[in-house]
Amino acid sequence: MKRGIGTLLVGATAFAGGVLTGLLLTPRSGKENLKWVKDQSEETVEWLETTGRKIREDGEKRIDRFSEGIKKTMKDSLPDLYEATEDLEFSEDEEIEEITKNG
């Protein structure tokens, strides 16, 4: 885990250094560079928001499908107790005996 974070930090630092070096060596003026950086930043933020929303929606859909699958599996594997006991008949004496025995 530590190695992955270190690699990420080194990569991000190298990327930022490359962008900064590129900006310093371009023939454009500072104002043009700032405008370009701002435009690129706005596009990146928009892309991140759109992608994040899509990932979240896809995840929610997968969770819903998984949940429905579990519900269906549980419903199919457990008997319906109303159906299973609808044909059982107790006499009044048997009911009284059952109630007094079990409380």
C-alpha positions as CSV (number, residue, x, y, z in Angstrom):
1,M,0.0,0.0,0.0
2,K,2.8,2.4,0.9
3,R,4.6,1.6,-2.3
4,G,1.5,2.4,-4.4
5,I,1.0,5.7,-2.7
6,G,4.7,6.6,-3.1
7,T,4.5,5.7,-6.8
8,L,1.4,7.8,-7.2
9,L,3.1,10.8,-5.6
10,V,6.2,10.5,-7.7
11,G,4.1,10.2,-10.8
12,A,2.0,13.2,-9.9
13,T,5.0,15.3,-9.1
14,A,6.7,14.3,-12.3
15,F,3.6,15.2,-14.3
16,A,3.2,18.5,-12.6
17,G,6.9,19.3,-13.2
18,G,6.5,18.4,-16.9
19,V,3.5,20.7,-17.2
20,L,5.2,23.5,-15.5
21,T,8.3,23.1,-17.6
22,G,6.2,23.0,-20.7
23,L,4.4,26.2,-19.7
24,L,7.7,28.0,-19.0
25,L,9.2,27.0,-22.4
26,T,6.1,27.8,-24.6
27,P,6.3,30.8,-26.9
28,R,2.9,32.0,-25.6
29,S,2.6,34.9,-23.1
30,G,1.8,34.3,-19.5
31,K,-1.8,35.4,-20.0
32,E,-2.3,33.0,-22.8
33,N,-0.9,30.2,-20.8
34,L,-3.1,31.0,-17.8
35,K,-6.2,31.0,-20.1
36,W,-5.2,27.7,-21.5
37,V,-4.6,26.2,-18.1
38,K,-8.0,27.5,-16.9
39,D,-9.8,26.1,-19.9
40,Q,-8.1,22.7,-19.5
41,S,-8.9,22.7,-15.8
42,E,-12.6,23.4,-16.5
43,E,-12.7,20.6,-19.1
44,T,-11.0,18.2,-16.7
45,V,-13.5,19.1,-13.9
46,E,-16.4,18.5,-16.2
47,W,-15.0,15.2,-17.4
48,L,-14.4,14.1,-13.8
49,E,-18.0,15.0,-12.7
50,T,-19.5,13.3,-15.7
51,T,-17.4,10.2,-15.3
52,G,-18.0,10.1,-11.5
53,R,-21.7,10.4,-12.0
54,K,-21.7,7.5,-14.6
55,I,-19.6,5.3,-12.3
56,R,-21.9,6.0,-9.4
57,E,-25.0,5.2,-11.5
58,D,-23.5,2.0,-12.8
59,G,-22.6,1.0,-9.3
60,E,-26.1,1.6,-8.0
61,K,-27.6,-0.4,-10.9
62,R,-25.2,-3.3,-10.1
63,I,-26.1,-3.2,-6.4
64,D,-29.8,-3.1,-7.3
65,R,-29.4,-6.2,-9.6
66,F,-27.4,-8.0,-6.9
67,S,-30.0,-7.2,-4.3
68,E,-32.9,-8.4,-6.5
69,G,-31.0,-11.6,-7.2
70,I,-30.6,-12.2,-3.5
71,K,-34.2,-11.5,-2.8
72,K,-35.3,-13.9,-5.6
73,T,-33.0,-16.6,-4.4
74,M,-34.2,-16.3,-0.8
75,K,-37.9,-16.3,-2.0
76,D,-37.4,-19.3,-4.2
77,S,-35.5,-21.3,-1.5
78,L,-37.9,-20.6,1.4
79,P,-41.4,-22.1,1.4
80,D,-44.5,-19.9,1.7
81,L,-45.7,-20.8,5.2
82,Y,-49.3,-19.8,4.4
83,E,-49.4,-22.1,1.4
84,A,-47.7,-24.9,3.4
85,T,-50.2,-24.8,6.3
86,E,-53.4,-23.9,4.6
87,D,-54.6,-27.5,4.4
88,L,-53.8,-28.2,8.1
89,E,-56.9,-28.5,10.2
90,F,-57.0,-28.6,14.0
91,S,-60.0,-29.5,16.1
92,E,-60.9,-27.2,18.9
93,D,-59.5,-29.7,21.4
94,E,-56.2,-29.9,19.6
95,E,-56.0,-26.1,19.5
96,I,-56.7,-25.7,23.2
97,E,-54.1,-28.5,24.0
98,E,-51.5,-26.8,21.8
99,I,-52.1,-23.4,23.4
100,T,-51.9,-24.7,26.9
101,K,-48.8,-26.8,26.2
102,N,-46.9,-24.0,24.5
103,G,-48.4,-21.0,26.2
